[in-house]
Amino acid sequence: MNGAIGTFLQIMKSLSLLIIAMFLVSCDHGLAPPPSVEPGFGGTLYFEKGTWPSPDSLNSLWLFASQVYPLDSVKVVQGLISNPPTIYLYPASDKSLPFNVDSVSYSFSPPVATYKYVGVIQRFANDINVHSLRVVGVYATNDTPPLPIPVIVNEGVFTPGISFRVNFYKPPPQPF
Amino acid sequence: MKALTINIALCLVWCSALVCQPAHGTLKGSIKDAETGQAVVGANVTLQGTFLGAATDANGKFSIARVPVGSYALTVSMIGYERIRLDGVKSVADEATTLDIQIHSSPIQSEPVIVTANRREQSFQEVPVSVATVSAKMIADRNNVTLDDALRYVPGVNMMSDQVNIRGSTGYNRGVGSRVLVLLDGLPYITGDTGEINWETIPMFEVERIEIVKGAGSALYGSSALGGVINVITRETPAQPEFRFRAFSGLYDKPQYPEWQWTTKPRFNSGVIGSYAGGTGSLKYLVSVGRTVDESFRENDTYQRWSLFAKAKYDLSSSQSLTIAGNYLYRTHGNFFWWNSLQEPLRPAESQRNGLVTSDRGNISVAYKEFVSDKLFYTVKGIYFGNFWRDDSSGRVNNVSTSHLFSVDAQATYDMNSSHTLTFGFASNYDRVEANLFGTHPGVGAAVYAQDEMGVTGELKLTAGLRFDWERVSVLKATAQLNPKVGLVYMPDKETSIRASFGSGFRYPAIGELYIESSTNVSAVAVLPNPDLKVESSLSYEVGINRSIGSMIVVDVAAFRNDFKDLIEPSVQIKQYRPNPSSTYEVEGPVIQFDNVTKAMIEGVEADVRVEWWKKWFSTEIGYTYTWPWDVGDNVILKFRPRHILYAGGLLSWNRVRASVDFRFLSRIERIDENLVRLAPIVDGDARVAIKIVDVRASYDLIDLGYPLRIGFNINNLLNYSYVELLGNLGPVRTYYLTVEGLF
């Protein structure tokens, strides 16, 4: 009888240890809601050394994100002035990215949408005319010619790593 | 005069029937436990070479009537006991032969016979590969409604939602092109269009047991058996009429975090299934009807299901039988492909909120079996498996698919002598798919196979087999495959079985993988066909040992290696493509295409320890599998494979009470397809953790109170652990189930 009780107690001890071990390894609850983040995307723009244009042809420099692709002159103007716009500029339409730097990190928060065309645009002169604009870098594939990669901005998601190079001497194919 | 002639003729026929009637005898007796002397209840007593047999009653007694005069080999099998065979048992005309048999308990609480590993009945220790079984009792205890639920507790097996993975064979393909072959009563049960396993149509309430063979099995079963074979064996039609039912109702708990809650209404998962078995004389049948409604813990993930299963067996004689079985399932199911985000994991992505899939699936099979002698028998089986499904979104029909699959398998097993058992046969299949996603395509295949099991010495048994397959899909060039297998089993004593095996496997690409073409509305990603897909193949090697220690402990250890070539996986990339076949221009965007992308090697070890404590009232089992899944092509770890799988369980069975606890652990998947997450896009799709699930349950038999009922209470995911098996799909939250089962 004592032997049976001893065996039973041994079983209960082993079982208790097993159950405690299960609870210990499982008490972290697993996945949890991510902390709230402002939706958008970010990365680094790398400027090829020695390719910066002269100051008189460099009025402004923006990162742009367009929901529309391909673009033409009319779509560019519509995209910038329509309400809501379909083309967004970083840092802002009245501001510019810094000049004559090797690289610049950015964090861009346009509205939630799919942006089919993301790149850097240079403005030559102080007017809103598509003829004074040219695209100097695009987030694109390595193909020839390079093809734009869509960037999707989702609610509560910030996508890092949207980095690409800008070469003022070798701009990508112009969309307009 | 004419009437007289007829009467004389009838009289002659009647008299000749009496004269020609073979003489019969009766075999009866009792089965007792050799150690305790107690009666063994429910033991199966069968006469080899016939369909005659009986099960022992509550007093351990059995009786087999109308046994033709002759000499027979009688076998006794029972879970928890060693299987025994008595040769030279004689049936004497008009006499009852009495046999009092004692059987020895076995420490292994597993099924006494395995049929899948070598296409014939064998004891667990005689099989040269790793095999696991799931019994009907386990299924009932856990309230497993579908087959995939039952497989989650098998060591070395893990489920990625509804996709099964044995020892790392399968990655992420949402079930398409299964690398594990599922058989229903020995016949292939893979859909004709997408080559996937349709778990829900398996009649779980009528399952006797499930056998899981780990490792390549194409040398006996052909295509799809790369990673293993799962054979679902439905129960025999019972000897006595009976009515059984099972009813359950489950309530989903709230999710772990209040911000995840998407509804304030309680969500239920309920069902009822009833089964009646009856028959007269040589004809026995059973019919079951079931209804299940799952409101789900997630939005737009509900399903409603009607199921029907019927099986009839007609004993043409004591050595011939004909079995006809069929099932049908009608289901409507919400479309929940992946979550909206980890902020809202119980709501689907915006594009999936109104989707609904309706499906009709069914099969009918016929099996004829004849014992030509006690050394030779053959079976001829055929199955038709039909699948129809369509998905609707906002009342609009998007995709429709119909597939028809016919399979025939003829097999003979010949016990030549004590040294050779020969198994050989022929198999053939024809399928036809009509779908807007895949087009219209036929497929046809044929195979021959043979295997010899040789007793080299009393302790050493060698198995060698070969199968030749030929297949042609649509207009593609026909391909042929030759798959060998070799197995060795060495049993130096009654407690030890050492095994070694080599086998090969292959899989023809499914029609869905070859021809799918869709600018699907599920995501922004287009799906393109690839008719250039090659056959994927595998080689499996395994060594293992099974050892009983005393009467309470069984240890099974195996080391394995699987080499895979030309694995077909969906790859996601940015590509230029024609938006539809008639387009003259190309666009660029994210594309999913099945491709032969991976050459892989998966090595690992598996250990399973079962211990029975205190007069076998309490049992525990721990199974651990370590795999090293390596992508040889890219020299990185394979995508979507966990490296560690641990399963631990305990069962207390005392008088009328059964209580058990199960724990599952799967290590965090180290590598996934980042392109899929980024381009699909699946928001927070890379969020994943190790899986740690605890399930508990208890049941009580009310038979002592005069009711033939058992009531049970389960809590699944007791700790409400939040995890994903499939990218962007949160696993079920804590759920409480009440079940009632009855047998009348």
HADDOCK unambig.tbl for C-alpha pairs under 7 A between the chains (distance, minus, plus):
assign (segid A and resid 22 and name CA) (segid B and resid 663 and name CA) 6.92 0.50 0.50
assign (segid A and resid 26 and name CA) (segid B and resid 692 and name CA) 5.60 0.50 0.50
assign (segid A and resid 29 and name CA) (segid B and resid 720 and name CA) 6.95 0.50 0.50
assign (segid A and resid 29 and name CA) (segid B and resid 721 and name CA) 4.65 0.50 0.50
assign (segid A and resid 29 and name CA) (segid B and resid 722 and name CA) 5.89 0.50 0.50
assign (segid A and resid 30 and name CA) (segid B and resid 689 and name CA) 6.23 0.50 0.50
assign (segid A and resid 30 and name CA) (segid B and resid 721 and name CA) 5.65 0.50 0.50
assign (segid A and resid 30 and name CA) (segid B and resid 722 and name CA) 4.83 0.50 0.50
assign (segid A and resid 30 and name CA) (segid B and resid 723 and name CA) 5.89 0.50 0.50
assign (segid A and resid 31 and name CA) (segid B and resid 688 and name CA) 6.99 0.50 0.50
assign (segid A and resid 31 and name CA) (segid B and resid 689 and name CA) 6.60 0.50 0.50
assign (segid A and resid 31 and name CA) (segid B and resid 722 and name CA) 5.14 0.50 0.50
assign (segid A and resid 31 and name CA) (segid B and resid 723 and name CA) 5.83 0.50 0.50
assign (segid A and resid 33 and name CA) (segid B and resid 342 and name CA) 5.68 0.50 0.50
assign (segid A and resid 33 and name CA) (segid B and resid 343 and name CA) 5.32 0.50 0.50
assign (segid A and resid 34 and name CA) (segid B and resid 342 and name CA) 6.66 0.50 0.50
assign (segid A and resid 34 and name CA) (segid B and resid 343 and name CA) 6.58 0.50 0.50
